[in-house]
């Protein structure tokens, strides 16, 4: 039971994903500022409940701030790429390619975690989905999603309807497309990279991963070391995220981005996960309504419906 101490003003939620929403809602109702690690939940409706609690709470606590921790939005390289795109350097962004590839963990942690993670797209690709919404615009509407995947090193993942490697395609209305790759078997270390191709050029972030500027020359060849894990790559981004969240609360400033985007990211991730398991392409009309449903494919259902 979360209780508000007299000196407590804000909380950071970095627990297991299945506990994010419940803990966030309890903190919101106490009037606390909340920085919740991504995703808000593995379920669209539960994620939406966080926003509902926040909107209700602000009537009593108008200065309250709630942010979902998409760390890449605070990374210096991604911010630079975003500003260059906003300045028109690459024309109109049209094609987005991004990957989250974790170092191979032989301990079997991800297999056990898969029971509660929501699947590789909701857990791994949620950062890339959020980036696509950031670069294409928060008001972008999904036209279709499709996904495929394999269990190259952990076949036991299949009993949890998950994969250790997957590819997803998200098509947006208005002529934009995103390609997502997620993996849990990179041998060398963390390999997260993004490319944004526009009508007049392209921006690429971390397409040649490196831990630092050191190049190693040895008898077997020349190599560079890369970060061993996600935190190693985005350490400075996490620090910036924490500092900006704190400043936002203390100065009563607007959050750097809207919470609603975190719900959209979960909706897209869940749709990709469903496509991965069913092998079916999922389509939506321009108002966000899904064409067909699991129960009755002739009846349109909202994108926010349980997937």
N, C-alpha and C positions, 0 to 999 in steps of 0.2 A: 504494500500500500504506500503510494507516494504521498508524503506529507510536506507541506510547505514550511520550511524553517524561516524564522523571522528575517534572517540575513540573505536567504536564497532568492536570487532574481532570475537565474537562467539555468537551463540544463542542456547537456549534450547527450543524445541518445545514440549509443554505439553498441547496442546489444545484438542478439540474434535477430534476424529479419522478422521472424514471426512475432516478436515482441514490440517492434517499432511503433506500430499504430496505437496499440493499447497504452504504452507508456507515454507516447506523445500526447494523446487525448487527455490522459490524467493530468499531465503537466500543463497543458493548455487551459484546462478548466480551473486550475489553481492560479491562473494569471501569469505563469512563468513564460519567459522567452524560451524558445525551443530551437535547437539545431539538431535535426534528426538525420542520421546517416541514411544514405540511399539503400534500397527504395523505401518509400513510406510503408509499403506492404507488398505481399505477393499477389494481392487481390485488388481489382479496380474499385469495388464497392467499399472495401475496408479503407483503401487509400482516400477515397472521396470523403469518408467519415471524418478523417483528420481535418480536411478543409471545412467541412460543416461545423465541426467543433470550434475551429479557429474563427470562422465568421460569427458564430454565436457569441464566443468569448469576447470579441472585440467591442461589443456593445458595453461591456463592463470594464474591459481593459483596452482602451483605444490605442495605447502605445505598444501593445504586445507585438513581438516579431516571431515568426515561425519560418524557418528555412530548411529545405531538404539539401543534404550535403553532397551535391554533385561536384566533387573535387576538381574535375578538369576545367570547370568554368573559372577557377581561381588560379589556374596554371599560367605562368607568364607567356609561354609559347602559344597556347591556345588563345589567350586574350589578344596577343599581337596579331595572330592570323585572323581573328574575328574583326578587329579594328581595320585591318587591311581590306578585308572583304567589304565591310561597311563603307569604306572610302571609295569603293568601286574599282579596286585594283584588278579584280578578275572578272569584271562584268557581272552578269546575273548568275548566281550559283545554281547549278543544275544537277550535278552528280556528286554524291557524298560517299566516300568509302572509309570505313573505320574498323579497327579491330581491338579487342581486348584478349590478350594471350598470356595466360599465367604459366609460370614455371611448373614443370612436372613435379608433383608431390607424391612420392611413392608410399607415403604413410596410409593412404586410403581415406584421408580426411574428407575430400570432396564427395566421395561415395556416400558416406554417412550424412554429410551436410545436405546432400541432394534430396533427402526426405523432406526437408523444410525450406529449401532455397527458392522454390518457385520455378526452377529449371534454369538452364544455362543462359537463356536469353534475358530472363528477369534478373538473374544474379550477375552474370558477366557482362552482357551487352547493354545493360541499362544505362551505363555511362555513354556508350556510343549512340544510343537512341536519343538521350538527352542532348548530345552534341548536334545531332541531325536537326532536332527541333530548334536549337539555338541558332545554328547557321542558316537554316531554311526559314525560320520565323516561327514563333510560338503558335501562331494561328494556322499553321500548315495542317491540311486535312488529309488523312490517309485514304488512298484509293484502293490499295490491295497490299497484302503481305503474303509471303510464301517462304518456306524454310525447309532445309534438309540437314541431316546430321549423321554422324557415325560414332561408334564407341571403339576407338582405335586402341586404347590402352586400358579401359575400364568397362568391360562388357556388363558388369553387374549394375551399372547405372540404368540399364534398360528397365529393371524392375521398379524404378522410380520415375519412369517416363522421362529420362534425361539422357544426355549425350555428352561426350567429352570434346567433341569438335562439331561445330555447326555453322552453316551459312544462311543468312537471311536477306531477303530483298523486300524493301518497303518502298512502294510507289505512292507518291503524293499527287493529289489533284493540282493542276497548274504546271505539269511538266517537270517534276523533280523526282529523283530516285536515290535511294540509299542502299548501299551494300554493306552488310555487317558480317564480320567473322569473329567467332569466339572459340577459344581453345584452352584446354587445361593440360597441355603436354609439351610446352616449349622446353627444350633441353638446356638452353644457355641461360635463360632468365626471362624477365618480364619484357614482352614485346607489344607495346601499345602504340599505335600510329593512326594517323588520319590524313585523308586527302580530300580537298574540296575543289572541284573542277567547275569553272564558270565559263561563260561565253567568250571571255577575253583572257583567260589564263587559269592557273592552278596554284593552290597553296597546299603545302605538305608539312605535317608536323611529326617529327620523330620517326621518319621512315628508315633511318639508319640508327637504331637505338645504341646509346652509349652511356656508360656510367659517369664518365668525365672525359677530359680531352687527352687522356693518356693513350698512346698506341704502343702495343707490346710487340717487339721484334724478337723472335726466338727461332731455333733451328727448324721447327715444324711449320713456320710461317709467321705472318703478321696478323695480329688480332686486337680487338678492343673489348673490354669487359662491359657488360650491361647490367642494369639493376637486377637484383635477384628476386624482387617481389614488388607489388604495387606501391607500397609505401616508399620504397627506395626511389621509385620514379617520381612520385608526387609529394614528397615530403614538404617541399616549400609551398606547394599548393594548399596542403592541409593547414599549414601555419597561417597563410594568407586568409584562408576560409575562416579560421578561428578568430583572427584579428578583426576581420571585417564584420563578422557576426557580433563580436563584442562592441565594436564601434557603433554598429547599427542600433544596438540596444541602448547604449549609453547616450547617444546623440539623438535618439528618436528619428533616425533617418530611414528612408525607404530600403527594403531588402534589395539585394542586387538582381534578383529575378523573382517572378511570381511562383507561388506554391502550386498553382494549378498545373503547371508544366510537368511536375513530378507525377501527377495522376495520369496525364496523357502518356508519359513514358511507360508506366506500368501497364496501361491498356494495350499499348503497342507490343510490349514484351510478352504479355499473356497471349496475344493473338499470334505472334511468331511461334511461341511454344506450342500452341494448339496446332498450327500448320506443320510444325516439326513432327509431332506425334501422329497426326492424321494423314499427312501427305497431301492435304488439300489447300488450294489457294483460297484465301479469305478476302472478300471484296467489300467495299463500302461506297456509298453514294456521297455526293458533295456536302450533305448536311451532317455527315458522320454516322448515318444509319448503316448498319451491317446488312448486306444482301444475303438473306438466308440465315439460318441458325442451326445449332446442333439438333434441335428437336424438329424443326420444320424449315427446310431450306427455302421455301417460297414466302416466308414471313420475314420482313425486315425487322431487325432488332438493333437497339442502340449499341454503339461501340463500347459503352460503359457497362453493357450487360455482362453477367458472369460468364467467363470463358472456360 
